[in-house]
């Protein structure tokens, strides 16, 4: 290895470590504000897979990656007390979807953690989230000078799982309240977006449980994922 090549490798290694440190400074919000109509109502993240709730699994995946976690959920927050997370409700009425949860998280972060510029969002019903989620999303955000970053797998984007700029919260509020924008990708199309793709073997890390059949499938996948 030449001296120049060795120097480049050291610089790359330093950049990777810096990216990892920066990514760890990003807090996360777990979105659990949905109505779970396809499961007959209730809280999807409280369903059990392999003896553990989906929410427990999501927390275990993201806690080491984030600088703190909050939970977005509507209704009585006491039902989540055992998880030890701060629970914030939507600030926009009538359950306008995950964008409302993201907005609530950005508003809470601006008010309570003014030093923070970015927030990770993740669906609280995705039990197999990748362990390098935050680092890879943030790396793409920086490399592409993007304003937002979202995850993808198997040719499909997962816009509810991404990194969001706290500075865009007023624009998001306007889109929700004034323009009645509900679809995440309709809003993200307005900004420079980085998309990061993960492999789907041995399983798709963004598998989410929407139906009771999905819960049964999740039991099988949990065995592949080591329980």
RAURZI-V165010 format. One record per pair of residues at least 12 apart in sequence whose C-alpha atoms are under 7 Angstrom apart, sorted by the first residue. I is the first residue (numbers start at 1). J is the second residue. D is the distance in whole Angstrom. If there is no record, write none. Layout:
i=<I	I>
j=<J	J>
d=<D	D>
//
This chain:
i=<19	19	20	23	23	23	24	24	24	25	25	26	26	26	26	26	27	27	27	27	27	27	28	28	28	28	28	28	28	29	29	29	29	29	29	29	29	30	30	30	30	30	30	30	31	31	31	31	31	31	31	31	32	32	32	32	32	33	33	33	33	34	38	38	39	39	39	44	45	45	49	49	50	50	54	54	55	55	57	58	58	58	58	61	61	65	69	70	70	70	71	71	71	71	72	72	72	72	73	73	73	74	74	89	90	91	96	97	98	99	99	102	103	103	103	106	106	107	110	117	117	118	118	118	118	119	119	119	119	120	120	120	121	121	121	121	122	122	122	123	123	125	125	126	126	126	126	128	128	128	129	129	130	137	137	137	137	140	141	144	146	146	146	147	147	147	147	148	148	148	148	148	148	149	149	149	149	149	150	150	150	150	150	151	151	151	152	152	152	152	153	153	153	153	154	159	159	203>
j=<135	139	135	134	135	138	65	66	67	66	67	66	67	118	119	120	66	67	68	69	119	120	66	68	69	70	119	120	121	69	70	71	72	105	120	121	122	70	71	72	121	122	123	124	71	72	73	98	101	122	123	124	71	72	73	123	124	72	73	74	101	97	210	211	210	211	212	125	124	125	218	219	219	227	125	127	124	125	127	124	126	127	129	129	131	134	85	85	86	87	85	86	87	88	87	88	89	101	87	88	89	89	90	104	104	104	182	182	160	182	184	121	169	172	173	166	169	169	166	165	166	163	164	165	166	163	164	165	166	162	163	164	160	161	162	163	160	161	162	160	161	208	209	206	207	208	209	205	206	207	205	206	205	149	150	163	196	194	194	194	192	193	194	165	191	192	193	163	164	165	192	193	194	162	163	193	194	195	162	163	194	195	196	195	196	197	195	196	197	198	197	198	199	200	200	184	185	221>
d=<7	6	6	6	5	6	6	5	6	6	5	5	5	6	6	7	5	4	5	6	5	6	6	6	5	6	6	4	6	6	5	6	7	6	6	5	6	6	5	6	6	5	6	5	6	5	7	7	6	6	5	5	7	6	5	7	5	6	4	6	7	7	6	6	7	5	6	6	6	5	7	6	6	7	6	5	6	7	5	6	7	5	7	6	6	6	7	6	5	6	6	6	5	6	6	5	6	6	6	6	5	5	7	7	6	6	6	6	7	7	6	7	6	7	7	5	6	7	7	6	5	6	6	5	6	6	5	7	7	6	4	6	7	5	5	6	6	4	7	6	7	5	6	6	6	4	7	5	6	7	5	6	6	6	7	7	6	6	6	7	5	5	6	7	6	5	6	6	5	7	7	5	6	5	5	6	4	6	4	7	6	5	6	6	5	6	7	6	4	6	5	5	6	7	7	6	6	7>
//
